[in-house]
Amino acid sequence: MAEFTWRPANEASAEDLEAVFDGGEARKCRCQALKVPGWIWRDTTQDERDAALLAQAGCGTDGPTSGLVGYVDGEPAAWVAVEPREDYPRIWARRKAWMRMDPELEGVWSVTCFVVRKEFRKQGLMYELAAATVEYGTQAGAAVLEGYPIEPAPGKAVIWDEASVGLLQVFLEAGYEEYASPTLRRRVVRYALT
């Protein structure tokens, strides 16, 4: 049975991070959809998004960092973005009020993006990453973890890139609780750490 481990991205190498993001839609976005202050992330160049992710991850530094890198038997396999909610300017700029609930609440960290390398999919790594956010959030001093997953309609398929925000069941199994249901498919989940 394969062994899953994780580490904050600043404790990983830039090469490990690149291995996770090399391929698929994640290669283009680089977890910048909620990070760029401009109108839409597509207004940025690929080079700008590449550089931004590396700077935010802080690979090989003392931190801070913007996420966790997951490993399967020591091989970089997955990523989850988790950091203070205020580090996501587009959460506050969007017209969707459900993305900025309780703006006065302090210590909220957002879990916004999951990436699993194609060859490691269908092994439950998203579940492992969601559980890792709880352990990491506790270590990092977060008060509340907040995610924005989707819940597909019964019998409806979900494409991988659509699930990059996470699936409701994944968060629930990690101990998060459903906080709001702003749309037919979107949920807001929270995990109170303090």
Secondary structure, 3 states (H helix, E strand, C coil): CCCEEEEEHHHCCHHHHHHHHCCCCHHHHCCCCCCCCCCCHHHCCHHHHHHHHHHHHCCCCCCCCCEEEEEECCEEEEEEEEEEHHHCHHHHHCCCHHHHCCCCCCCEEEEEEEEECHHHCCCCHHHHHHHHHHHHHHHHCCCEEEECCECCCCCCCCCCHHHHHCEHHHHHHCCCEEEECCCCCECEEEEECC
